[in-house]
Amino acid sequence: MRTSPCWLLACIAVTPGLTTAQESSTNGSEDNQRRLWMTVYSEEAAEYEIFRSEDDVEKLQFIPRPVLTFTNPVRIRDTHGAVFLWTSDGRPEVIGAIWSVISPDDSTKRHLSHEFHSLSLAPIHSRHEPRMSRRGPVPDWSTRVAGIERQKIPGAKPPSGTKDSD
């Protein structure tokens, strides 16, 4: 029995389409999961009340849209997350990352992590609903000193529009 060259060509042409469809179906599911996790990260970030100084007078504005979302598909435990800003009069005062990683103990669970950095010229502190981690109660976040210190750049011209720039 002879195989027709047309039949063989048709099989070759259809096979890559099936593989691509399977891959995009899997990727679509993973993309959907990441979108759901991005919602979790946004909700977690929104729970923080962050204040400039220690008197709770100047509450920073949370910017709900992440400035960066990221994945690390190379890492064995599939890390992904989002980075958010809290501002005062439009100036970034705090930058925070919230991400998750597959648990090394149970691949059906993910560990959620939070990390914050002060970009403020004043001390910062936060409040959030009490919660527990694997290590115990999660404390409010605070700094005792400014996160950045202004310094002159040697030889730099003053910014345009300032009295020194004329």
GROMACS elastic network, one bead per residue, 0.5 to 0.9 nm:
[ bonds ]
;  ai    aj funct       b0    kb
    3     6     6  0.85541   500
    3     7     6  0.72252   500
    3     8     6  0.74700   500
    4     7     6  0.53501   500
    4     8     6  0.66642   500
    4     9     6  0.88460   500
    5     8     6  0.51901   500
    5     9     6  0.61820   500
    5    10     6  0.86673   500
    6     9     6  0.50583   500
    6    10     6  0.61442   500
    6    11     6  0.87139   500
    7    10     6  0.51084   500
    7    11     6  0.63473   500
    7    12     6  0.87799   500
    8    11     6  0.51861   500
    8    12     6  0.63397   500
    8    13     6  0.87063   500
    9    12     6  0.51568   500
    9    13     6  0.61694   500
    9    14     6  0.87538   500
   10    13     6  0.51104   500
   10    14     6  0.62602   500
   10    15     6  0.87069   500
   11    14     6  0.53185   500
   11    15     6  0.61555   500
   12    15     6  0.54298   500
   12    16     6  0.72899   500
   13    16     6  0.65448   500
   13    17     6  0.74728   500
   14    17     6  0.54084   500
   14    18     6  0.65549   500
   15    18     6  0.52599   500
   15    19     6  0.64503   500
   15    20     6  0.87499   500
   16    19     6  0.51082   500
   16    20     6  0.60928   500
   16    21     6  0.85201   500
   17    20     6  0.50849   500
   17    21     6  0.60334   500
   17    22     6  0.85764   500
   18    21     6  0.50832   500
   18    22     6  0.62056   500
   18    23     6  0.86440   500
   19    22     6  0.51535   500
   19    23     6  0.61998   500
   19    24     6  0.86394   500
   20    23     6  0.50562   500
   20    24     6  0.60535   500
   20    25     6  0.84188   500
   21    24     6  0.52228   500
   21    25     6  0.60452   500
   21    26     6  0.86452   500
   22    25     6  0.51134   500
   22    26     6  0.63232   500
   22    27     6  0.85964   500
   23    26     6  0.51416   500
   23    27     6  0.59989   500
   23    28     6  0.83498   500
   24    28     6  0.56709   500
   24    29     6  0.83917   500
   25    28     6  0.50006   500
   25    29     6  0.63338   500
   25    30     6  0.87296   500
   26    29     6  0.51948   500
   26    30     6  0.63253   500
   26    31     6  0.85989   500
   27    31     6  0.59178   500
   27    32     6  0.84260   500
   28    32     6  0.60689   500
   28    33     6  0.85916   500
   29    32     6  0.50742   500
   29    33     6  0.62548   500
   29    34     6  0.86981   500
   30    33     6  0.50422   500
   30    34     6  0.62093   500
   30    35     6  0.86370   500
   31    34     6  0.50647   500
   31    35     6  0.61854   500
   31    36     6  0.86662   500
   32    35     6  0.50675   500
   32    36     6  0.63016   500
   32    37     6  0.86715   500
   33    36     6  0.50843   500
   33    37     6  0.62198   500
   33    38     6  0.86473   500
   34    38     6  0.60761   500
   34    39     6  0.86735   500
   34    80     6  0.76267   500
   34    81     6  0.85988   500
   35    38     6  0.50079   500
   35    39     6  0.65103   500
   35    40     6  0.88688   500
   36    39     6  0.51989   500
   36    40     6  0.65822   500
   36    41     6  0.89275   500
   37    41     6  0.62316   500
   37    42     6  0.86240   500
   37    80     6  0.84619   500
   37    81     6  0.77988   500
   37    99     6  0.87081   500
   37   100     6  0.83509   500
   38    41     6  0.50162   500
   38    42     6  0.62096   500
   38    43     6  0.86082   500
   38    69     6  0.81204   500
   38    80     6  0.86944   500
   38    81     6  0.68044   500
   38    82     6  0.68863   500
   38    99     6  0.88070   500
   39    42     6  0.51219   500
   39    43     6  0.61748   500
   39    44     6  0.85826   500
   40    43     6  0.51081   500
   40    44     6  0.60831   500
   40    45     6  0.86075   500
   41    44     6  0.50929   500
   41    45     6  0.61661   500
   41    46     6  0.85923   500
   41    81     6  0.69453   500
   41    82     6  0.65707   500
   41    83     6  0.88133   500
   41    97     6  0.86844   500
   41    98     6  0.58000   500
   41    99     6  0.68967   500
   41   100     6  0.87641   500
   41   112     6  0.88015   500
   42    45     6  0.51806   500
   42    46     6  0.61210   500
   42    47     6  0.88016   500
   42    64     6  0.65219   500
   42    65     6  0.76757   500
   42    66     6  0.76362   500
   42    82     6  0.78823   500
   42    84     6  0.82278   500
   42    98     6  0.83867   500
   43    46     6  0.51107   500
   43    47     6  0.64872   500
   43    64     6  0.87065   500
   44    47     6  0.54234   500
   44    48     6  0.74540   500
   44    98     6  0.77558   500
   44   114     6  0.88641   500
   45    48     6  0.57829   500
   45    62     6  0.81525   500
   45    64     6  0.79652   500
   45    84     6  0.73439   500
   45    96     6  0.79903   500
   45    97     6  0.85225   500
   45    98     6  0.73171   500
   45   114     6  0.86243   500
   46    49     6  0.77408   500
   46    62     6  0.68208   500
   46    63     6  0.85610   500
   46    64     6  0.69966   500
   47   127     6  0.84336   500
   47   128     6  0.59959   500
   47   129     6  0.73620   500
   48    62     6  0.84218   500
   48   126     6  0.64191   500
   48   127     6  0.58566   500
   48   128     6  0.50127   500
   48   129     6  0.81016   500
   49    59     6  0.70427   500
   49    60     6  0.74553   500
   49    61     6  0.86597   500
   49    62     6  0.82140   500
   49   125     6  0.84972   500
   49   126     6  0.54250   500
   49   127     6  0.51626   500
   49   128     6  0.63811   500
   50    56     6  0.84625   500
   50    58     6  0.86622   500
   50    59     6  0.59017   500
   50    60     6  0.55849   500
   50    61     6  0.80861   500
   50    62     6  0.83160   500
   50    86     6  0.75625   500
   50    94     6  0.83934   500
   50   124     6  0.71061   500
   50   125     6  0.57902   500
   50   127     6  0.64480   500
   50   128     6  0.88065   500
   50   141     6  0.86566   500
   51    54     6  0.72485   500
   51    55     6  0.79531   500
   51    56     6  0.56243   500
   51    57     6  0.72587   500
   51    58     6  0.55890   500
   51    60     6  0.55188   500
   51   123     6  0.86379   500
   51   124     6  0.57603   500
   51   125     6  0.54514   500
   51   126     6  0.60226   500
   51   127     6  0.84518   500
   52    55     6  0.79825   500
   52    56     6  0.72433   500
   52    57     6  0.77306   500
   52    58     6  0.55023   500
   52    59     6  0.64237   500
   52    60     6  0.67423   500
   52    88     6  0.83951   500
   52    93     6  0.80547   500
   52   120     6  0.77903   500
   52   121     6  0.89427   500
   52   122     6  0.63557   500
   52   123     6  0.61883   500
   52   125     6  0.67756   500
   52   126     6  0.88798   500
   53    56     6  0.70716   500
   53    57     6  0.79156   500
   53    58     6  0.73507   500
   53   122     6  0.57911   500
   53   124     6  0.54817   500
   53   125     6  0.72365   500
   53   144     6  0.89022   500
   54    57     6  0.81125   500
   54   123     6  0.69216   500
   54   124     6  0.69205   500
   54   125     6  0.67817   500
   54   144     6  0.88500   500
   55    58     6  0.77288   500
   56    59     6  0.64676   500
   56   125     6  0.84985   500
   58    88     6  0.81479   500
   59    87     6  0.89707   500
   59    88     6  0.79926   500
   60    86     6  0.56159   500
   60    87     6  0.53194   500
   60    88     6  0.54491   500
   60    89     6  0.86909   500
   60    93     6  0.76737   500
   60    94     6  0.85621   500
   61    85     6  0.83228   500
   61    86     6  0.52016   500
   61    87     6  0.50760   500
   61    88     6  0.63439   500
   61    89     6  0.84072   500
   61    90     6  0.85157   500
   62    65     6  0.89834   500
   62    84     6  0.78738   500
   62    85     6  0.62709   500
   62    87     6  0.65930   500
   63    66     6  0.73561   500
   63    67     6  0.87280   500
   63    84     6  0.66916   500
   63    85     6  0.56206   500
   63    86     6  0.59478   500
   63    87     6  0.74839   500
   64    84     6  0.71376   500
   64    85     6  0.80125   500
   64    86     6  0.89746   500
   65    68     6  0.87683   500
   65    83     6  0.89256   500
   65    84     6  0.70896   500
   65    85     6  0.86008   500
   66    69     6  0.66351   500
   66    82     6  0.59667   500
   66    83     6  0.53460   500
   66    85     6  0.74167   500
   67    82     6  0.76346   500
   67    83     6  0.57555   500
   67    84     6  0.57713   500
   67    85     6  0.72375   500
   68    81     6  0.85276   500
   68    82     6  0.56790   500
   68    83     6  0.51243   500
   68    84     6  0.73934   500
   69    80     6  0.75892   500
   69    81     6  0.57544   500
   69    83     6  0.62774   500
   70    79     6  0.82355   500
   70    80     6  0.54229   500
   70    81     6  0.54293   500
   70    82     6  0.61537   500
   70    83     6  0.83509   500
   70    99     6  0.87466   500
   71    74     6  0.88370   500
   71    78     6  0.73980   500
   71    79     6  0.56705   500
   71    81     6  0.65554   500
   71    82     6  0.89142   500
   72    75     6  0.57478   500
   72    76     6  0.88146   500
   72    77     6  0.87360   500
   72    78     6  0.59910   500
   72    79     6  0.51103   500
   72    80     6  0.61249   500
   73    76     6  0.73980   500
   73    77     6  0.80950   500
   73    78     6  0.52563   500
   73    79     6  0.67851   500
   73    80     6  0.81807   500
   74    77     6  0.85065   500
   74    78     6  0.72562   500
   74    79     6  0.87770   500
   75    78     6  0.56246   500
   75    79     6  0.68819   500
   76    79     6  0.83767   500
   76   102     6  0.86314   500
   77   101     6  0.57788   500
   77   103     6  0.73217   500
   77   104     6  0.75055   500
   77   107     6  0.84268   500
   78   100     6  0.83073   500
   78   101     6  0.58245   500
   78   102     6  0.62599   500
   79    99     6  0.70492   500
   79   100     6  0.57834   500
   79   102     6  0.71970   500
   80    98     6  0.87553   500
   80    99     6  0.55925   500
   80   100     6  0.58717   500
   80   101     6  0.68960   500
   81    97     6  0.70847   500
   81    98     6  0.56038   500
   81   100     6  0.62556   500
   81   101     6  0.88898   500
   82    96     6  0.83871   500
   82    97     6  0.56989   500
   82    98     6  0.56098   500
   82    99     6  0.62908   500
   83    95     6  0.69772   500
   83    96     6  0.55474   500
   83    98     6  0.64658   500
   83    99     6  0.85563   500
   84    94     6  0.82980   500
   84    95     6  0.57505   500
   84    96     6  0.52620   500
   84    97     6  0.63231   500
   84    98     6  0.81896   500
   85    92     6  0.63247   500
   85    93     6  0.74538   500
   85    94     6  0.57637   500
   85    96     6  0.64263   500
   86    90     6  0.88905   500
   86    91     6  0.84360   500
   86    92     6  0.59897   500
   86    93     6  0.58426   500
   86    94     6  0.51302   500
   86    95     6  0.65366   500
   86    96     6  0.82931   500
   87    90     6  0.54646   500
   87    91     6  0.51640   500
   87    93     6  0.50866   500
   87    94     6  0.68477   500
   87    95     6  0.89519   500
   88    91     6  0.52372   500
   88    92     6  0.66001   500
   88    93     6  0.65077   500
   89    92     6  0.85361   500
   90    93     6  0.89728   500
   91   120     6  0.88872   500
   92    95     6  0.73006   500
   92   118     6  0.89276   500
   92   119     6  0.65302   500
   92   120     6  0.75316   500
   93   117     6  0.86647   500
   93   118     6  0.60858   500
   93   121     6  0.80377   500
   93   122     6  0.89313   500
   93   124     6  0.85543   500
   93   147     6  0.86086   500
   94   116     6  0.68679   500
   94   117     6  0.57577   500
   94   119     6  0.53442   500
   94   120     6  0.68163   500
   94   124     6  0.83466   500
   94   147     6  0.88143   500
   95   115     6  0.85051   500
   95   116     6  0.58179   500
   95   117     6  0.54214   500
   95   118     6  0.66219   500
   95   119     6  0.71702   500
   96   114     6  0.71278   500
   96   115     6  0.55007   500
   96   117     6  0.62707   500
   96   118     6  0.87487   500
   97   113     6  0.80697   500
   97   114     6  0.57963   500
   97   115     6  0.52161   500
   97   116     6  0.64554   500
   97   117     6  0.89033   500
   98   112     6  0.71961   500
   98   113     6  0.56357   500
   98   115     6  0.65052   500
   98   116     6  0.88144   500
   99   111     6  0.82568   500
   99   112     6  0.57581   500
   99   113     6  0.54055   500
   99   114     6  0.67179   500
   99   115     6  0.88142   500
  100   103     6  0.89670   500
  100   110     6  0.59087   500
  100   111     6  0.52306   500
  100   113     6  0.60332   500
  100   114     6  0.89431   500
  101   104     6  0.87657   500
  101   109     6  0.85085   500
  101   110     6  0.52011   500
  101   111     6  0.53247   500
  101   112     6  0.68084   500
  101   113     6  0.83785   500
  102   105     6  0.86869   500
  102   106     6  0.76792   500
  102   107     6  0.58245   500
  102   108     6  0.74293   500
  102   109     6  0.59592   500
  102   111     6  0.62220   500
  103   106     6  0.53029   500
  103   107     6  0.55889   500
  103   108     6  0.75620   500
  103   109     6  0.55876   500
  103   110     6  0.50607   500
  103   111     6  0.57792   500
  104   107     6  0.65416   500
  104   109     6  0.88337   500
  104   110     6  0.88203   500
  105   109     6  0.84737   500
  106   109     6  0.57368   500
  106   110     6  0.82141   500
  107   110     6  0.74602   500
  116   141     6  0.80751   500
  117   147     6  0.73408   500
  118   121     6  0.85114   500
  118   122     6  0.88530   500
  118   123     6  0.82455   500
  118   124     6  0.71319   500
  118   143     6  0.77720   500
  118   146     6  0.72535   500
  118   148     6  0.73299   500
  119   122     6  0.88290   500
  119   146     6  0.76558   500
  119   147     6  0.50387   500
  119   148     6  0.56705   500
  120   123     6  0.70963   500
  120   124     6  0.74496   500
  120   145     6  0.89998   500
  120   146     6  0.56142   500
  120   147     6  0.51629   500
  120   148     6  0.60043   500
  120   149     6  0.85052   500
  121   145     6  0.80931   500
  121   147     6  0.62168   500
  121   148     6  0.58120   500
  121   149     6  0.65417   500
  121   150     6  0.80137   500
  122   143     6  0.87442   500
  122   144     6  0.83791   500
  122   145     6  0.63214   500
  122   147     6  0.71871   500
  122   148     6  0.85007   500
  123   142     6  0.74563   500
  123   143     6  0.53007   500
  123   144     6  0.51643   500
  123   147     6  0.73169   500
  124   141     6  0.80482   500
  124   142     6  0.54001   500
  124   143     6  0.52272   500
  124   144     6  0.71808   500
  124   145     6  0.78501   500
  124   146     6  0.76218   500
  124   147     6  0.84119   500
  125   140     6  0.72266   500
  125   141     6  0.55738   500
  125   143     6  0.62613   500
  125   144     6  0.85296   500
  126   140     6  0.55265   500
  126   141     6  0.52175   500
  126   142     6  0.61731   500
  127   130     6  0.88418   500
  127   139     6  0.86394   500
  127   140     6  0.53708   500
  127   141     6  0.73116   500
  128   131     6  0.84415   500
  128   139     6  0.86441   500
  128   140     6  0.65796   500
  129   140     6  0.89749   500
  130   137     6  0.72288   500
  130   138     6  0.68919   500
  130   139     6  0.78231   500
  130   140     6  0.85738   500
  131   136     6  0.84763   500
  131   137     6  0.59214   500
  131   138     6  0.58163   500
  131   139     6  0.84884   500
  132   135     6  0.76064   500
  132   136     6  0.53085   500
  132   138     6  0.56484   500
  133   136     6  0.50995   500
  133   137     6  0.61068   500
  133   138     6  0.63141   500
  134   137     6  0.85018   500
  135   138     6  0.81605   500
  138   141     6  0.89128   500
  143   146     6  0.73218   500
  143   147     6  0.77513   500
  145   148     6  0.87383   500
  146   149     6  0.69272   500
  152   155     6  0.87259   500
  152   156     6  0.78989   500
  153   156     6  0.55112   500
  153   157     6  0.87515   500
  154   157     6  0.89823   500
  156   159     6  0.87903   500
  157   160     6  0.84482   500
  157   164     6  0.88272   500
  157   165     6  0.72684   500
  158   161     6  0.86894   500
  158   162     6  0.70950   500
  158   163     6  0.87160   500
  158   164     6  0.60825   500
  158   165     6  0.51820   500
  158   166     6  0.89494   500
  159   162     6  0.61026   500
  159   164     6  0.80299   500
  159   165     6  0.62832   500
  160   163     6  0.85198   500
  160   164     6  0.83728   500
  160   165     6  0.54813   500
  160   166     6  0.78930   500
  161   164     6  0.83122   500
  161   165     6  0.64332   500
  161   166     6  0.77276   500
  162   165     6  0.53125   500
  162   166     6  0.73079   500
  163   166     6  0.60742   500
